Amino acid sequence: MPAATQAASSPLLRFTGIRLVHTALRRDLAPMAGRIRGPHTDEGAPVADVLAQWRLLARILMAHHDYEDACLWPVLRVARPELRLLLNRLEADHHRIDHDLTVVTAMIGSLARDPERAWMVAAAVEAVVETIDAHLRVEEVQVLPELAAVVAAGEHIGTLGASLAAIDAAEVFDVPAPVRGAPIDAITWLLDGIAGITGVAGASDLPAGPTPGRHPGPHSA
């Protein structure tokens, strides 16, 4: 088998789009608690900026959950019926995480009125982020290899294009961004921080025209 074909069929490389979305979610969720603990300090960010980024991440994660539940898990329910309990658990996790994201959104919003609650809100954020990370690891370790075994190489499902298209189709980025330079689409968000892509080092080499800006994240706190 040609090396290129072997690489495309490798379980470690299959569904890279899902893995990249997971990596970007971890990248942006990891610093959120620290940003919340100091929202009014020179090192921190205004509550409005933190809230805007949290809302964006919540919308992205919910859209990603919907894509998995509607497009990925049904494939395994047919091909691997013995995994139904695991898939049921993952779908239940999606609903619980989506609810927790909504609750924490309200908590972050309350900091504008009561900044003394910052440490409590940061602890809630840390708990949700830990839950999300554990959930993503289950998908990566237990589910993606099973999908790689039943979905033919070259299929569109689970690719980076399909994963980002699902986020864009959910109109995640159609909400007016209160933060200047917020990402305008899923690929801009995914590539945040890469030189020459999002306005950091190398941006001067880009063609003339609007340059995607940076949104508040781990690089701008």
Disulfide bonds with the S-S distance in Angstrom:
none
